[in-house]
Amino acid sequence: MKRTPSLIAAFLLAVLAWFLFQYTRADLETAEIDDELRKSAPGQFVKTSGGFVHYQWGGPENGRIVVLVHGFSVPYYLWTETFEMLADAGFRVLRYDLFGRGLSDRPGVKYDSGLFDKQLVELLDALHVQGKVDLAGASMGGPIIAEFACRHPERVRSLAFFDPGYSHGRTAPWKLRMPLLGEYIMAVDIAPGLPESQKNDFDHPDRFPEWPDRFRPQMRFKGFRAAILSTLRNYFAEDWSKSFACAGQGTAPVLLVWGKDDRDVPFETNREVRAAIPRAQFLAVDDAGHVPFLEHPEIVHPAFVQFLRAH
């Protein structure tokens, strides 16, 4: 009986060692985004109060400014085809990585609507963008630009939503909300599956075989998992419907595009968004999932340009 405490202690140490081994094996975050990396990286960087923001300009310098905001985890390469199309059409296009994604910094703060709004405000200010801009948001970028339009209507000319995230607040599972346990689950379970999970955005993932590999490089920079987890804990818990309702009270023209086979934000959700913003021009795209501008650019891109030129 006297050996029982020792056996229990040995067992607990063995369990702890196993968990640490699993965590270490899954931990891909071995690199820093530093000045040396920024010198050789594509695009440009600008310092804001939250850290460096990675961005890229395209199109003529005197063109009308269109800002592209990506979603939850795929950084600004999500917009490559749309970015190039708009630039060729004569627009001045700006795309950037949200904090915690791509090559933007991963500040150790709460990832919520306030952070993303402040990032966009300070980015535009740092780049000396004055006057109104056209905003386009995909997935989680949707509520981000809706909130921006709500807080800064004087800076918005038009809004384009592509399969926007829309909810009345989603509390993260209790396991993810628990300190340490959430970080462990993110490291060994959720994060490793993120690259392959990007295939779910497509109706025909076989047409985009390189998509998971394009996602992986950002995962090696320290702070990626923490940013994703904080977004789940904080920003996803907010009521995004309020941002859309507020944007709906404005006067900026709105385009709403949705893939009919979207599995991330079901197509039927468009009814709630259209109810919140009745003036929205709506385009439903057949044979497309969560990213219709990638699966059917021949339909979406002309409609987007026509919308911009009409306003």
Phi, psi and omega in degrees: 000329181293339182277349185302311179301322180293320178295319179297316180298319179295319179297315181296321177295322179294319178296315179299317180297322179295315179297318179295323178296314180298319180295314181296319181296325182275346186284110180261356187276090184242357185240160177245147171271100185240184183298323180296317179295318181298328181294328185257352184282152174290160180081194181230170179226144176222143183272131174235179182295335180271350183132186180285139177247131178269128183212172177210136173263152172213159178085174183295143184297334180264011181283164177290132189277126174241126182252128182253125182243120182280186187257213192301312188224335179280121184287199194292350176295345174308327188263007190308309182294318179293319178303311182292322179297314181295320178298317179295332180278359176099006178272153173267109191252135178236125172235152183207162177268129173298153176306139179089353183235160176055233181249010171284158180297162178243074182298145180276065183230180177283124180270098183221186183299324180298318180296311183292324177293314180296323179299314181292318178301311184289329176295311179299318179295317182295330179268006177060039176275116180245158180079192185273150177232159171268132182245136175233131180229133178252135177055241180295339175296339178298302178296334178294314181285332176296318178293322178298317179296327179291317184277331186225060184300334181289349182254005187243125176268316179206164180231134175233120181252130178243106183045059187290145171296138182208121178201168177261020180107126180234113179285130179297149176307148186303328180297324179282336179281339182287128176303143181072308180297317178299317179296322180293313181297320177300317185289316189263344186238300189286306184302315181301334181269355184298316181303310181291332181293341179296339178297335181293346179287345186252147170285330180230076183298338180296342178277352182229058186296337183275356189299313179300321181291330178290335182281327192296322185306321182294340184285347182273353180267132185302134179103352181298308182298318181298322179292316179297315181295317180297325177296318178296320183286327190247300185292321179293338180280348180282157179273095182292336181300331179293325178295318179292320178298320179293315178298328179294339179277351180277191183240356182296135176301149185227135172245133178236119181242136182216133172282131186293339182253024181299125178259345179277309175236098188310143183307324182298340180296340181301334181295321179291320179294317181292330176290325179286328181231079185300335183280357185297134171279128190247134176231115176263132186247118177290154173057040181216146178263231188282344183232070184298334179290342174268321183281327179222065179297333181294342177260312188286315185298313177300322179294322180294313180296318178300319178298314181297316182289335180285346183233000000 
